[in-house]
Amino acid sequence: MARNLPGFQPQRRVHPVNKTELVETVATHTGIAKSTVAEVLGGFEDVVLDSVAKGEKVTVTGFMSFEQVQRKARTARNPQTGEPIQVKASKAPKVSIGASFKKVVRGEEKAPRINR
C-alpha cells in the first residue's frame, strides 16, 4: 500500500556488520594484517570498558563518546498491580554519537570511501 505513495522510497536492506567482518574490512582498507586489526580493536574495547567502569569518559572526537551515568534511586509502579516498588540507584553506560558521524548519516557530508 505505502509503496504507491508519491515520494515513498523503500529503505535499502543492509545486513549488519559483525566484528569479524569489521576486522576484515578494516584490514582490506588499510592494508594491515587481520590479526593486527583484531588486536587493536580488542585493545580499544578493553580500554573503553576499563575506563568507563572507573567512571572516566572516553571520547573519539567527531565519532562517539562513552561514559558512565549514575541513576538515582526512585519509586516505580508494578504495571499489573499498581503497587509502588523501590528501584535502587544504579550505574549505566551512555554512548553519544559525535557531530561528524551525525552529519554523514544525515547526508550532510559524504561518507569516506573504503576499499572492501
C-alpha positions, -999 to +999 in steps of 0.1 A: +000+000+000+026+026+011+047+016-020+023+036-042+026+068-023+044+097-042+079+103-027+080+069-010+113+052-012+117+018+004+147+015+027+176-005+014+182-036+033+217-038+045+229-067+067+247-057+099+285-059+101+297-082+128+331-079+145+348-104+121+335-086+090+346-053+105+381-066+111+383-079+075+370-047+060+395-025+080+423-049+071+415-047+034+410-009+035+443-002+054+465-030+042+472-040+078+471-077+087+437-090+101+454-103+132+468-068+139+435-051+133+417-077+156+443-070+183+439-032+180+401-035+180+403-058+211+426-033+228+402-004+220+373-024+236+394-032+267+405+005+272+369+018+267+355-008+291+381-003+318+379+035+316+341+037+317+340+012+345+363+035+365+339+065+358+361+081+331+347+094+299+363+082+266+358+105+236+368+099+200+362+134+187+336+136+160+328+099+162+314+090+196+319+091+233+314+065+261+307+073+297+291+061+329+260+077+342+245+075+377+208+067+381+192+078+413+170+056+434+134+061+427+099+048+432+083+029+403+050+011+400+043-025+392+023-022+360+000-052+369-009-042+404+000-005+406+019-013+438+049+011+444+083-005+441+116+009+452+143+009+425+178+010+437+204+036+425+225+022+396+252+029+371+246+026+333+267+031+302+260+060+279+271+063+243+268+096+225+273+100+187+296+127+175+287+156+152+307+143+122+291+109+125+257+125+126+264+147+095+274+116+075+243+097+085+221+126+077+237+130+043+251+165+051+287+152+045+299+123+023+310+091+040+346+082+034+353+058+005+366+025+017+382-005-001+363-037+006 
